[in-house]
Amino acid sequence: MSRPWSLFDDHLRLAVRLKPNGGRDALDGIEADGEGEAFLKARVTAVPEKGKANKALILLIAQSLRIPKSSVSLISGDTARKKILRINGDPEDLVKKLEIFLG
């Protein structure tokens, strides 16, 4: 299975499938969609109103990777379940943190 991230010089782009009202805040591993594109599955307790679920996702990713939440931003998917996040920092270091966190 492919990975849900792309590496760039100064950041990493992460594809996420978000489930708002998910009962808890958690990263639930990697899955592929019907076209074989990989996504990180995430769930948050926040509701999908006025960007609350997006803010909760950014906080969850930042806490999981132990980076400032200002390093994480939403590139696309503001109102969709599938989102692309930009995570600023050394991409190799960020991938190591993701792989450790996801097991």
Residue pairs with C-beta under 8 A, 6 or more apart in sequence:
1 30
1 32
1 38
2 32
2 36
2 37
2 38
3 30
3 38
4 14
4 15
4 16
4 30
4 38
4 39
4 40
5 12
5 13
5 14
5 15
5 94
5 95
5 98
6 12
6 13
7 91
7 92
7 95
8 91
9 91
10 88
10 89
10 91
11 86
11 87
11 88
11 89
11 91
12 86
12 87
12 89
12 91
12 94
12 95
13 75
13 84
13 85
13 86
13 87
14 40
14 61
14 84
14 85
14 87
14 98
15 37
15 38
15 39
15 40
15 82
15 83
15 84
16 39
16 40
16 41
16 42
16 57
16 61
16 77
16 82
16 83
16 84
16 85
17 31
17 33
17 39
17 40
17 41
17 42
17 81
17 82
17 83
18 42
18 43
18 44
18 53
18 54
18 57
18 81
18 82
18 83
19 41
19 42
19 43
19 44
19 81
20 43
20 44
20 46
20 47
20 48
20 52
20 53
20 56
21 45
21 46
21 47
21 48
22 43
22 44
22 45
23 43
23 45
24 43
24 45
25 43
25 44
25 45
25 56
25 60
26 42
26 43
26 60
27 40
27 41
27 42
27 60
27 61
27 64
27 101
27 102
28 41
28 42
28 43
29 40
29 41
29 102
30 38
30 39
30 40
30 41
30 102
31 38
31 39
31 41
32 38
32 39
33 39
33 82
39 82
40 102
42 57
42 60
42 61
44 53
44 56
44 57
44 60
45 56
46 52
46 53
46 55
46 56
47 53
48 79
51 78
54 74
54 78
54 83
57 74
57 83
57 85
58 69
58 72
58 73
58 74
58 85
59 69
61 72
61 85
61 87
62 68
62 69
62 71
62 72
63 69
64 101
65 87
65 94
65 97
65 98
65 101
66 97
67 87
67 89
67 94
67 97
71 87
71 88
71 89
72 85
72 86
72 87
72 88
73 85
73 86
73 88
74 83
74 84
74 85
74 86
75 83
75 84
75 85
75 86
76 83
76 84
77 83
77 84
87 94
